[in-house]
């Protein structure tokens, strides 16, 4: 039986006994309705007031029955409410303790602030890709099978509890630009290295989000409009892009590989073809230390620490080149 039914059923039964008792005093003793109801209340609550209606033998027997049944129901109501409320507190405490224990072992995860339509889509994508993530929302029905916090994501303590100091990416997906700005500011203050992607509802909010520290800003309506035009003009190109970016592991994909200091790729020079033969991936762009993306790689490719290589290839090839790009252990 659900908690709600356990709380409601005894109350309904007590109300029915109250009604039956009032009618009984009215019929047996001929008491006015107000006096009959008063007799019912002083009987069920055992307050000990004097009888307002003289009781006949039948009335006394009826009172004993009402008293016996009513006391059982009164204690049932009290017990049901206390049990449900107490169990809820215990479950919340145990649930929060389990959450903290599991989360303390998680690092390099995503934090998703907001579980509306936008946030749900983000969760679906991350789940399909096997990424670790924590969802924060104060009012939405959070999924039971993922790490989640029912709390206000704009609170610093909540971000700390979600492991912002160990997180790899924070996704600010709340519908309010002001809230997303505040979350971005707080996240960057607590973990300057976290990569922040923020949702932006209004064009005027994009600048504020970038000034607050957002690494990328997503405007759903702008993206939707652009995609509609691209589908109309270049449908096959969009379909090709979808093959690379749809949920789940594909045969080929695009990835960013940051070259770490002292890694196997640090200082490597060669043509894109040589990298393709060695690792099974084709370099299609380079992101310099200034953060600018240069699409297309011509001639010799010179890799050095701090640069990011954008590659196209198989999952196995990407994993191999990513391993080669990891910084050497100190």
Order of alpha helices (4+ residues) and beta strands (2+ residues): alpha-alpha-alpha-beta-alpha-beta-beta-alpha-beta-alpha-beta-alpha-beta-alpha-alpha-beta-beta-alpha-beta-beta-beta-beta-alpha
